[in-house]
Amino acid sequence: MQAESRVGAGRRSRVGEGLGCRAGPRVRRGDGGRSPGLPTVAAAALAGLALAACGGAGGAAAGGGAANVGGSSGTAPKAANPNPQRPGAPTITIHFCTPKAAANAADPCWKDATATPLTNVMAGTMATGFSGTFQAVWNTKNLFILEQIKNPEGFNPSNANTTDPWESDAMEVYLSSDNGTDTGMSSNDTQIDIPLGAPSSVWVYTNQSDNGVQGYVKNVSGGYDVMLTIPWADTGGSGTTPGIGQVIGLDPAADTYSNGTSQNQSIAWGSPGSSEQNPSIWGQAVLAQ
């Protein structure tokens, strides 16, 4: 089987040295493409992993601990100069709320947040029973994204790839601070990945900042829940000024390795096929009260 290449593959910057941020080409590998010496996390840690921030303080355990969320509550500010929407792009409205617990789908914030299916196959032949949805909320400091993944195999900590997280059980989020129409990644776009089995690794796109991105994963019946807390400064380029009416490009994705094979399966919201580094076809999120 030939290797599958990500569109627009490029080098990633090494930020947060010593905290698990990695540099490397964005290439999906086929059979036999795994890097040697990948880290292993003890199975006992799976009950509630806190995926620590790269360049920031580690979060509380996801099995009920409080998330390091920050930001305000109450009435949201209005955006002074919101980005225009992209006609025809998949669109969701995300509401102003601060989750109180990490990767906890029962948190009141998620009650009214629309659960949007991840239906586009980006890579691989899909594993039986692998599916998922995502939800998003925001406050003045952070964007919060929750994925609820159904996977009868769970996730495997022994295949955690901190160099190329998308080549293991992982969560991916693509963001465009200007909701751009570029067909390749620009300075205003970013990609954030976390391998579910490596609690110290948060991977960010080339030359993009990491001001304390945090990830959390929690085992649940039939699968797992994963949450990313993303400071607005880390949404691409110089970041996003949040406010009611602001629009950002957004494309969450989920990866799994079926039965530990080296061919992964990836599902996303807006990106069909191996086109996830094309912001013009990502979805878009409109910030609301």
Backbone hydrogen bonds, N-H to C=O, Kabsch-Sander energy under -0.5 kcal/mol:
donor,donor_aa,acceptor,acceptor_aa,energy
4,E,28,R,-0.6
6,R,26,R,-0.8
9,A,6,R,-1.2
15,V,13,S,-1.0
19,L,16,G,-2.4
21,C,16,G,-0.6
26,R,10,G,-0.6
27,V,25,P,-1.5
28,R,4,E,-0.9
29,R,27,V,-0.5
33,G,30,G,-1.5
45,A,42,A,-1.9
46,L,43,A,-1.9
47,A,44,A,-0.7
48,G,45,A,-1.1
49,L,217,V,-1.1
51,L,49,L,-0.6
51,L,215,G,-1.8
52,A,50,A,-0.9
52,A,199,P,-3.8
53,A,57,A,-0.6
54,C,213,V,-0.7
55,G,53,A,-0.9
56,G,53,A,-0.6
60,A,66,A,-0.8
65,G,61,A,-1.9
69,V,67,A,-1.7
79,A,244,I,-2.3
89,A,86,R,-2.0
92,I,284,Q,-2.1
94,I,286,V,-2.4
95,H,136,A,-0.6
97,C,95,H,-0.7
97,C,138,W,-2.2
102,A,65,G,-1.9
104,N,101,A,-0.7
105,A,103,A,-0.7
107,D,104,N,-2.1
110,W,107,D,-1.8
111,K,108,P,-1.2
112,D,108,P,-0.6
113,A,110,W,-0.6
114,T,112,D,-0.5
116,T,114,T,-0.8
116,T,134,F,-2.8
118,L,132,G,-2.7
119,T,117,P,-0.9
119,T,268,A,-0.5
120,N,268,A,-2.5
122,M,120,N,-0.7
122,M,266,S,-2.4
123,A,266,S,-1.1
126,M,124,G,-0.6
130,F,127,A,-1.9
131,S,129,G,-0.6
131,S,150,K,-2.0
133,T,148,Q,-1.5
134,F,116,T,-2.1
135,Q,146,L,-2.3
137,V,144,F,-1.8
138,W,95,H,-1.9
139,N,142,N,-2.3
143,L,230,I,-2.7
144,F,137,V,-2.8
145,I,228,L,-2.3
146,L,135,Q,-2.5
147,E,226,V,-3.4
148,Q,133,T,-2.1
149,I,147,E,-0.6
149,I,224,Y,-2.8
150,K,131,S,-2.7
151,N,149,I,-0.6
151,N,222,G,-2.2
154,G,151,N,-2.4
159,N,156,N,-1.4
160,A,157,P,-1.3
162,T,160,A,-0.7
167,E,164,D,-2.5
168,S,165,P,-1.5
170,A,255,D,-1.5
171,M,194,I,-2.0
172,E,253,A,-2.3
173,V,192,I,-2.1
174,Y,251,D,-1.4
175,L,190,T,-2.5
176,S,249,G,-2.0
177,S,188,N,-2.4
179,N,176,S,-1.2
189,D,186,S,-1.8
190,T,175,L,-2.7
192,I,173,V,-2.6
193,D,203,W,-2.4
194,I,171,M,-2.2
196,L,169,D,-2.5
198,A,195,P,-1.6
201,S,198,A,-1.6
202,V,200,S,-0.6
203,W,193,D,-2.8
205,Y,191,Q,-1.3
208,Q,205,Y,-2.0
212,G,54,C,-0.5
214,Q,229,T,-2.2
215,G,51,L,-2.2
216,Y,227,M,-2.2
217,V,49,L,-1.8
218,K,225,D,-2.6
219,N,46,L,-0.7
220,V,223,G,-2.0
223,G,220,V,-2.1
224,Y,149,I,-2.1
225,D,218,K,-2.7
226,V,147,E,-2.7
227,M,216,Y,-2.5
228,L,145,I,-2.5
229,T,214,Q,-3.1
230,I,143,L,-3.1
230,I,228,L,-0.6
232,W,141,K,-1.9
234,D,231,P,-2.3
235,T,232,W,-1.4
237,G,187,S,-0.8
239,G,236,G,-2.4
240,T,232,W,-1.6
244,I,77,P,-3.2
245,G,287,L,-2.9
246,Q,243,G,-2.4
248,I,285,A,-2.0
249,G,176,S,-2.4
250,L,283,G,-2.3
251,D,174,Y,-2.1
253,A,172,E,-2.9
254,A,267,I,-2.6
255,D,170,A,-2.5
256,T,265,Q,-2.2
258,S,256,T,-0.6
258,S,263,Q,-0.5
260,G,257,Y,-1.3
261,T,258,S,-2.1
264,N,262,S,-0.6
265,Q,256,T,-2.6
266,S,123,A,-2.1
267,I,254,A,-2.4
268,A,120,N,-2.5
269,W,252,P,-1.5
273,G,121,V,-1.7
275,S,273,G,-1.8
278,N,275,S,-1.3
280,S,182,D,-1.6
281,I,278,N,-2.1
282,W,279,P,-1.2
283,G,250,L,-1.1
284,Q,90,P,-2.5
285,A,248,I,-2.6
286,V,92,I,-2.7
287,L,246,Q,-2.8
287,L,285,A,-0.5
288,A,94,I,-2.5
